[in-house]
Amino acid sequence: MAEKFYHLINGEKVTSDDWFERRNPANTSEVVGLFPKGNQETARQALESAEAAFPKWAATPPPARGEILNRAAEIIHQRLDELAELMTREEGKTIAESRAEVARTRDIFRYYSAEGRRISGETLPADKEKSILFTRREPLGVVSIITPWNFPMAIPAWKLGPALVAGCTVVFKPASLAPLCALRLAEILHEAGLPPGVLNFITGSGREVGDLLVTSPSVRGISFTGSYPVGHRIHQMAAPGMARTQLEMGGKNPLVVLDDADLKLAVNLAAVGGFGLTGQACTATSRVIVQRGILPEFSGQLVERARSIVVGNGLEGAHMGPAVDEAQLQTDLEYIDIGQSEGAKALLVGSPLKGSTPGFFVSPTVFTEVYPKMRVAQEEIFGPVISIMPVDTIEEAISYANQIEFGLSAGLVTNNLHHALLFAEQIEAGVVKINQTTGGVAIQAPFGGFKKSSSNTFREQGKTAIDFYSRTKSVYIDYPA
């Protein structure tokens, strides 16, 4: 019998009469767990708990709030291997990828624990004598945090860290494809000393649970990472209540490779960016725009690299894990068919794979002769599919890169400083990487996209993340003699 899990509301375990199951995508005969299907009443209870806990948590000194995050980071560090194995079983990524994510989660909490001693306003020059003018930074209030499955600990951490250290109380709903990693994160924060009601964890569908987390008058902010259609709907639903939104909604990221590039580096960056994490990352490399002078050699080496990738169970030494579920596997296969029907030349065609255990495995795909209007060049696939787009000049490469509705991450491989600076200036993306993979960003740097990749309001990560979860008050004091 599979283990049954629970919501965490006001520090208490809350169960349900209705459940959904999560299976290991690399071994579908293994049920990771059963999770309660939340509903509007569940969401209401969680919001009421967060609202009741807010005054006391807001009054807690920021350094004390940060110390709880620091203790949570230490617990994560001690349990790193255990949490990484759980992540691989639940989400499917390789054990090396899971270890890296758990370590990053630890480091995110360490970073924001230190922000507890840096949160401050500023003293400003007063307009008259015997007067003081200063600002206070105060917590926003109750916030809803809604996260995806592909980074089931790191993305929640980079939202929860700044929210909690800023003094907000939270209702946290993870994606139903990776609820156990998120639950363990919430439990660790409570173990570290988070008071009841400050963080409330619930599971369930977006329609049943998520709508109230967006429209409730008690919610002052919503931080969401997921697809553009869902994010756009959240933005519209939140508008009548004037709640803040922070929306990160996908990408179709280019890596431009110029004739003067280090070819070995370029192939490695494309392979890591496109096939790492099974392509299931919003910053994954899905378009590689290559100058024709090196196109044959680059394409040949990329295909050779792709053929060498071992696909399988991430706990058994594979280089690439499965798609997260049957629906994502079918999406990958459909786009492989779409690319071929549009006229793209398939240098390597991905296909479903059967391993020692039943799972959602698919091998890498490499297309060439892909052009901007093709669907495989426009639409986010979220799978191990790379489309190579030939160009003659850097100007044409930048034009191709920008002919897209998304603008999250973009990379360039070159040894020409002029081209690097031109690309950084003209590319329409919130993250620009020169001689680096399009994936992976620094904890201390702002993160977010342009165009349909983001709501273009508040950035995530770094110290600027505190801005979303706080508000500024200006204070004027006269002290006449």
C-alpha positions as CSV (number, residue, x, y, z in Angstrom):
1,M,0.0,0.0,0.0
2,A,1.4,3.4,-1.0
3,E,2.1,5.9,1.7
4,K,-0.5,8.7,2.1
5,F,0.7,12.2,2.6
6,Y,-1.0,15.4,3.8
7,H,-1.4,19.2,3.6
8,L,0.3,21.3,6.3
9,I,-2.0,24.0,7.6
10,N,-1.2,26.0,10.7
11,G,1.6,23.5,11.4
12,E,-0.8,20.5,11.5
13,K,-1.1,17.6,9.1
14,V,-4.5,17.7,7.3
15,T,-5.7,14.7,5.2
16,S,-8.5,14.1,2.7
17,D,-11.0,11.5,1.5
18,D,-9.9,12.1,-2.0
19,W,-6.4,11.4,-3.3
20,F,-4.1,11.5,-6.3
21,E,-1.0,9.4,-6.9
22,R,2.4,10.2,-8.1
23,R,4.5,7.5,-9.8
24,N,8.2,7.3,-10.6
25,P,8.5,8.4,-14.2
26,A,11.6,6.1,-14.6
27,N,9.7,3.1,-13.1
28,T,6.0,3.5,-13.4
29,S,5.4,0.4,-11.3
30,E,6.6,2.4,-8.3
31,V,4.1,4.7,-6.6
32,V,6.0,7.5,-4.8
33,G,2.9,8.4,-2.7
34,L,-0.7,9.4,-2.5
35,F,-1.5,13.1,-1.9
36,P,-4.7,14.8,-0.9
37,K,-6.8,16.6,-3.5
38,G,-7.3,20.0,-2.0
39,N,-10.4,22.1,-2.7
40,Q,-11.7,25.5,-2.0
41,E,-12.3,24.8,1.6
42,T,-8.7,23.6,1.9
43,A,-7.4,26.8,0.3
44,R,-9.6,28.9,2.6
45,Q,-8.3,27.2,5.7
46,A,-4.7,27.8,4.5
47,L,-5.3,31.4,3.8
48,E,-7.0,32.0,7.1
49,S,-4.1,30.4,8.8
50,A,-1.6,32.6,7.0
51,E,-3.6,35.7,7.7
52,A,-3.8,34.9,11.4
53,A,0.0,34.3,11.6
54,F,1.0,37.4,9.7
55,P,1.0,40.1,12.5
56,K,3.4,38.1,14.8
57,W,5.6,37.0,11.9
58,A,5.8,40.5,10.5
59,A,6.9,41.8,14.0
60,T,9.7,39.2,14.2
61,P,13.0,40.9,13.6
62,P,14.4,40.1,10.1
63,P,17.7,38.6,11.5
64,A,15.6,36.1,13.5
65,R,13.6,35.2,10.4
66,G,16.9,34.7,8.5
67,E,18.2,32.4,11.2
68,I,15.4,30.0,10.6
69,L,16.4,29.9,6.9
70,N,20.0,29.2,7.9
71,R,18.9,26.3,10.1
72,A,16.8,24.9,7.3
73,A,19.9,25.1,5.0
74,E,21.9,23.1,7.5
75,I,19.2,20.4,7.6
76,I,19.1,20.2,3.9
77,H,22.9,19.9,3.8
78,Q,22.7,17.0,6.3
79,R,20.0,15.2,4.2
80,L,21.4,16.1,0.8
81,D,21.8,12.5,-0.5
82,E,18.4,11.4,0.9
83,L,16.6,14.4,-0.7
84,A,18.4,13.9,-4.0
85,E,17.3,10.3,-4.2
86,L,13.7,11.3,-3.5
87,M,13.9,13.9,-6.3
88,T,15.2,11.5,-8.8
89,R,12.4,9.0,-7.9
90,E,9.7,11.6,-8.0
91,E,10.7,13.9,-10.9
92,G,13.1,11.7,-12.9
93,K,16.2,13.7,-13.3
94,T,19.6,12.0,-12.9
95,I,21.0,11.7,-9.4
96,A,23.8,14.1,-10.3
97,E,21.2,16.7,-11.4
98,S,19.2,16.1,-8.3
99,R,22.2,16.5,-6.0
100,A,23.0,19.8,-7.7
101,E,19.5,21.1,-7.2
102,V,19.3,20.1,-3.6
103,A,22.7,21.8,-3.0
104,R,21.4,24.9,-4.7
105,T,18.3,24.8,-2.5
106,R,20.6,24.8,0.5
107,D,22.6,27.7,-0.9
108,I,19.5,29.8,-1.7
109,F,18.3,29.5,1.9
110,R,21.8,30.5,3.1
111,Y,21.8,33.5,0.8
112,Y,18.4,34.7,2.0
113,S,19.2,34.0,5.7
114,A,22.0,36.7,5.3
115,E,19.5,39.1,3.7
116,G,17.7,39.1,7.1
117,R,20.6,41.3,8.3
118,R,20.5,43.5,5.2
119,I,16.9,44.4,4.8
120,S,16.6,48.1,5.4
121,G,15.2,51.4,4.3
122,E,17.2,54.5,3.8
123,T,17.7,57.9,5.4
124,L,17.1,60.8,3.1
125,P,17.9,64.5,3.3
126,A,15.0,66.4,5.0
127,D,13.7,69.6,3.4
128,K,13.9,71.7,6.6
129,E,15.8,72.0,9.8
130,K,15.2,69.8,12.8
131,S,13.5,67.2,10.7
132,I,14.2,63.5,9.9
133,L,13.1,61.7,6.7
134,F,13.6,58.0,6.3
135,T,11.9,54.9,4.7
136,R,10.9,51.6,6.2
137,R,10.6,48.4,4.3
138,E,7.7,46.3,5.6
139,P,6.3,42.9,4.6
140,L,3.7,42.8,1.9
141,G,1.3,40.4,3.7
142,V,-0.1,37.0,2.7
143,V,1.3,35.7,-0.5
144,S,0.5,32.7,-2.7
145,I,3.4,30.7,-4.2
146,I,2.6,28.3,-7.0
147,T,5.5,26.3,-8.4
148,P,6.2,23.9,-11.3
149,W,7.5,20.3,-11.2
150,N,10.8,20.6,-13.1
151,F,12.8,22.2,-10.2
152,P,10.7,20.9,-7.3
153,M,12.9,22.3,-4.6
154,A,15.0,25.1,-6.0
155,I,12.2,27.1,-7.5
156,P,10.1,27.0,-4.3
157,A,13.2,27.9,-2.3
158,W,13.9,31.0,-4.4
159,K,10.4,32.2,-3.8
160,L,10.0,31.1,-0.2
161,G,13.4,32.4,0.9
162,P,12.7,36.1,0.1
163,A,9.1,35.8,1.1
164,L,9.8,34.5,4.6
165,V,12.8,36.7,5.4
166,A,10.8,39.7,4.3
167,G,8.1,38.8,6.8
168,C,5.3,37.5,4.6
169,T,3.2,34.5,5.4
170,V,2.7,32.0,2.7
171,V,0.3,29.5,1.1
172,F,2.4,27.2,-1.0
173,K,0.9,25.0,-3.8
174,P,3.4,22.9,-5.8
175,A,2.7,21.1,-9.1
176,S,1.0,17.7,-8.7
177,L,3.8,16.0,-10.6
178,A,6.3,16.7,-7.8
179,P,4.5,17.3,-4.5
180,L,6.7,15.2,-2.2
181,C,9.9,17.2,-2.7
182,A,7.9,20.3,-2.0
183,L,6.3,18.8,1.2
184,R,9.8,17.8,2.5
185,L,10.9,21.4,2.0
186,A,8.0,22.7,3.9
187,E,8.6,20.2,6.7
188,I,12.3,21.2,6.9
189,L,11.3,24.8,7.4
190,H,9.0,23.9,10.2
191,E,11.7,21.7,11.7
192,A,14.0,24.7,11.6
193,G,11.6,26.7,13.7
194,L,9.1,28.3,11.5
195,P,6.0,29.2,13.6
196,P,2.7,27.5,12.7
197,G,0.7,29.3,10.1
198,V,3.6,31.2,8.5
199,L,3.9,28.6,5.8
200,N,0.9,26.5,4.7
201,F,1.4,23.7,2.2
202,I,-1.5,22.4,0.1
203,T,-1.8,20.1,-2.9
204,G,-4.4,19.8,-5.6
205,S,-5.4,21.0,-9.0
206,G,-5.0,24.7,-10.1
207,R,-8.8,25.0,-10.7
208,E,-9.8,23.5,-7.4
209,V,-7.2,25.1,-5.2
210,G,-5.3,27.7,-7.2
211,D,-8.1,30.1,-8.2
212,L,-8.9,31.1,-4.6
213,L,-5.1,31.6,-3.9
214,V,-5.2,34.2,-6.7
215,T,-8.6,35.9,-6.1
216,S,-8.9,36.0,-2.3
217,P,-8.9,39.5,-0.8
218,S,-6.4,38.4,1.8
219,V,-3.7,37.6,-0.8
220,R,-1.5,40.6,-1.5
221,G,0.9,38.9,-3.9
222,I,1.1,35.8,-6.2
223,S,4.4,34.4,-7.4
224,F,4.0,31.8,-10.1
225,T,6.3,29.8,-12.4
226,G,4.7,27.8,-15.2
227,S,3.2,28.1,-18.7
228,Y,2.2,31.3,-20.4
229,P,-1.5,30.5,-20.7
230,V,-1.8,29.8,-16.9
231,G,0.3,32.8,-16.0
232,H,-1.7,35.1,-18.2
233,R,-4.9,33.8,-16.6
234,I,-3.5,34.4,-13.1
235,H,-2.6,38.0,-14.1
236,Q,-6.1,38.7,-15.3
237,M,-7.7,37.0,-12.2
238,A,-5.5,39.0,-9.8
239,A,-6.2,42.4,-11.4
240,P,-9.6,43.1,-9.8
241,G,-8.1,42.7,-6.3
242,M,-5.0,44.7,-7.2
243,A,-2.7,41.9,-5.9
244,R,0.9,42.0,-7.1
245,T,1.9,39.3,-9.6
246,Q,5.4,37.9,-10.3
247,L,5.1,35.5,-13.3
248,E,7.8,33.5,-15.0
249,M,6.4,31.6,-17.9
250,G,8.8,29.8,-20.1
251,G,11.3,30.3,-22.9
252,K,12.5,29.2,-26.3
253,N,16.1,30.0,-25.8
254,P,18.7,30.4,-28.5
255,L,22.4,29.7,-28.4
256,V,24.2,31.5,-31.2
257,V,27.5,29.9,-32.4
258,L,29.8,32.1,-34.5
259,D,32.5,31.0,-36.9
260,D,35.2,32.1,-34.4
261,A,33.8,30.0,-31.6
262,D,35.7,27.3,-29.7
263,L,33.9,24.4,-31.4
264,K,34.4,21.9,-28.6
265,L,33.0,24.4,-26.1
266,A,30.0,25.3,-28.4
267,V,29.0,21.6,-28.8
268,N,29.3,21.0,-25.1
269,L,27.2,24.1,-24.2
270,A,24.5,23.1,-26.8
271,A,24.3,19.5,-25.5
272,V,24.3,20.4,-21.8
273,G,21.7,23.1,-22.4
274,G,19.5,21.1,-24.7
275,F,19.7,17.6,-23.4
276,G,20.5,18.1,-19.7
277,L,17.5,17.7,-17.4
278,T,15.8,16.0,-20.4
279,G,15.3,19.5,-21.9
280,Q,12.7,20.1,-19.1
281,A,13.9,23.6,-18.1
282,C,12.6,27.0,-19.0
283,T,16.2,28.1,-19.7
284,A,17.0,25.0,-21.8
285,T,18.7,25.5,-25.2
286,S,16.1,24.6,-27.8
287,R,17.4,26.7,-30.8
288,V,21.1,26.6,-31.9
289,I,21.8,29.3,-34.4
290,V,25.0,28.5,-36.3
291,Q,27.1,30.4,-38.9
292,R,27.3,28.4,-42.1
293,G,31.2,28.2,-42.1
294,I,31.2,25.8,-39.1
295,L,27.7,24.3,-39.6
296,P,28.8,20.8,-41.0
297,E,31.4,20.3,-38.3
298,F,29.3,21.6,-35.5
299,S,26.3,19.5,-36.5
300,G,28.3,16.4,-36.9
301,Q,29.9,16.7,-33.4
302,L,26.5,17.6,-31.8
303,V,24.9,14.5,-33.3
304,E,27.9,12.3,-32.1
305,R,27.5,13.8,-28.6
306,A,23.7,13.2,-28.6
307,R,24.2,9.5,-29.7
308,S,26.6,9.0,-26.7
309,I,23.9,10.0,-24.2
310,V,22.7,7.1,-22.1
311,V,19.0,7.4,-21.4
312,G,17.5,5.6,-18.4
313,N,16.8,5.6,-14.7
314,G,18.7,8.4,-13.1
315,L,19.5,6.2,-10.1
316,E,21.3,3.7,-12.4
317,G,24.0,5.8,-14.0
318,A,22.0,7.3,-16.9
319,H,23.1,10.6,-18.5
320,M,19.5,11.6,-19.2
321,G,16.3,10.7,-17.3
322,P,12.8,10.3,-18.6
323,A,10.1,12.7,-19.5
324,V,8.2,13.6,-16.4
325,D,5.0,11.8,-17.5
326,E,3.1,10.3,-20.4
327,A,1.7,13.6,-21.5
328,Q,5.1,15.2,-21.8
329,L,6.5,12.1,-23.6
330,Q,3.7,12.4,-26.1
331,T,4.3,16.1,-26.5
332,D,8.0,15.4,-27.3
333,L,7.1,12.8,-29.9
334,E,4.4,15.0,-31.5
335,Y,7.0,17.8,-32.0
336,I,9.4,15.4,-33.5
337,D,6.7,14.6,-36.1
338,I,5.8,18.3,-36.5
339,G,9.5,19.2,-37.3
340,Q,9.7,16.6,-39.9
341,S,6.4,17.5,-41.5
342,E,7.5,21.2,-41.6
343,G,10.6,20.3,-43.6
344,A,13.3,20.3,-41.0
345,K,16.1,17.8,-41.7
346,A,16.3,15.2,-38.9
347,L,20.0,14.4,-38.2
348,L,18.9,12.3,-35.3
349,V,15.4,11.2,-34.6
350,G,14.3,10.6,-31.0
351,S,12.1,7.7,-30.2
352,P,10.6,6.0,-27.2
353,L,13.0,3.7,-25.3
354,K,12.3,0.6,-23.2
355,G,14.5,0.0,-20.3
356,S,14.8,-2.5,-17.5
357,T,11.8,-0.9,-15.9
358,P,8.7,0.8,-17.5
359,G,9.2,4.5,-17.9
360,F,8.7,7.6,-20.1
361,F,12.1,7.5,-21.9
362,V,12.8,9.2,-25.2
363,S,16.2,9.6,-27.0
364,P,17.5,13.0,-28.1
365,T,16.5,14.7,-31.4
366,V,18.6,17.0,-33.6
367,F,17.1,18.9,-36.4
368,T,18.8,21.2,-38.9
369,E,17.6,23.5,-41.7
370,V,15.1,25.0,-39.2
371,Y,13.8,28.5,-40.0
372,P,12.0,31.1,-37.8
373,K,8.5,30.5,-38.9
374,M,8.5,26.7,-38.1
375,R,6.7,25.6,-35.0
376,V,9.7,23.8,-33.7
377,A,11.5,27.2,-33.8
378,Q,8.6,29.0,-32.1
379,E,6.9,26.8,-29.5
380,E,8.3,25.6,-26.2
381,I,8.7,21.8,-26.4
382,F,10.2,21.1,-23.0
383,G,11.9,18.0,-24.2
384,P,15.4,16.9,-25.6
385,V,14.9,18.4,-29.0
386,I,17.5,20.8,-30.5
387,S,16.8,22.8,-33.7
388,I,19.8,24.0,-35.6
389,M,19.2,27.2,-37.6
390,P,21.8,28.2,-40.2
391,V,22.7,31.9,-40.7
392,D,25.4,33.9,-42.5
393,T,26.1,36.8,-40.2
394,I,25.7,37.8,-36.5
395,E,23.1,40.4,-37.5
396,E,21.0,37.6,-39.1
397,A,21.6,35.4,-36.0
398,I,20.3,38.1,-33.7
399,S,17.3,38.7,-35.9
400,Y,16.5,34.9,-35.9
401,A,17.0,34.8,-32.1
402,N,14.6,37.7,-31.5
403,Q,11.8,36.4,-33.8
404,I,10.1,34.7,-31.0
405,E,7.3,35.5,-28.4
406,F,9.6,34.5,-25.5
407,G,12.7,36.2,-24.2
408,L,14.0,34.4,-21.2
409,S,17.6,33.4,-21.8
410,A,20.0,33.7,-24.7
411,G,23.6,32.6,-25.3
412,L,26.4,33.4,-27.6
413,V,29.6,31.4,-28.3
414,T,32.4,33.7,-29.7
415,N,35.9,35.0,-29.1
416,N,35.1,38.4,-30.6
417,L,34.5,41.0,-27.9
418,H,32.7,43.3,-30.3
419,H,30.2,40.6,-31.2
420,A,29.7,39.7,-27.6
421,L,28.8,43.3,-26.6
422,L,26.6,43.7,-29.7
423,F,24.7,40.6,-28.8
424,A,24.3,41.7,-25.2
425,E,22.9,45.0,-26.4
426,Q,20.5,43.8,-29.1
427,I,19.2,40.4,-27.8
428,E,15.7,40.5,-26.4
429,A,16.2,38.4,-23.3
430,G,16.3,38.9,-19.6
431,V,19.4,36.6,-19.2
432,V,22.4,36.9,-21.6
433,K,25.2,34.3,-21.4
434,I,28.4,34.6,-23.3
435,N,30.4,31.4,-23.7
436,Q,28.1,29.8,-21.1
437,T,25.1,27.5,-21.3
438,T,21.7,29.2,-21.5
439,G,20.7,27.3,-18.3
440,G,21.9,28.0,-14.8
441,V,21.9,31.4,-13.2
442,A,23.7,33.0,-10.1
443,I,21.7,33.1,-6.9
444,Q,22.7,36.7,-6.3
445,A,21.7,38.0,-9.8
446,P,18.1,39.1,-10.8
447,F,16.3,36.5,-12.8
448,G,13.4,37.0,-15.2
449,G,12.5,37.3,-18.9
450,F,11.2,39.7,-21.5
451,K,8.0,39.4,-23.6
452,K,5.9,36.4,-22.8
453,S,8.5,34.9,-20.6
454,S,7.5,37.2,-17.7
455,S,5.0,39.7,-16.4
456,N,7.9,42.1,-16.6
457,T,7.3,43.4,-13.1
458,F,9.3,42.1,-10.2
459,R,12.5,40.0,-10.8
460,E,13.3,36.8,-8.9
461,Q,16.5,35.9,-7.0
462,G,19.2,38.2,-5.7
463,K,18.4,41.0,-3.3
464,T,15.9,42.4,-5.8
465,A,13.6,39.5,-5.0
466,I,12.9,41.2,-1.6
467,D,11.2,44.0,-3.5
468,F,8.2,41.8,-4.5
469,Y,7.6,40.7,-1.0
470,S,7.9,44.1,0.7
471,R,6.5,47.6,0.6
472,T,8.1,50.9,1.3
473,K,6.8,53.5,3.8
474,S,8.2,57.1,4.0
475,V,8.4,58.6,7.5
476,Y,8.7,62.3,8.2
477,I,9.5,63.4,11.8
478,D,9.9,67.0,13.0
479,Y,11.6,67.6,16.4
480,P,11.3,71.3,17.1
481,A,13.2,72.7,20.0
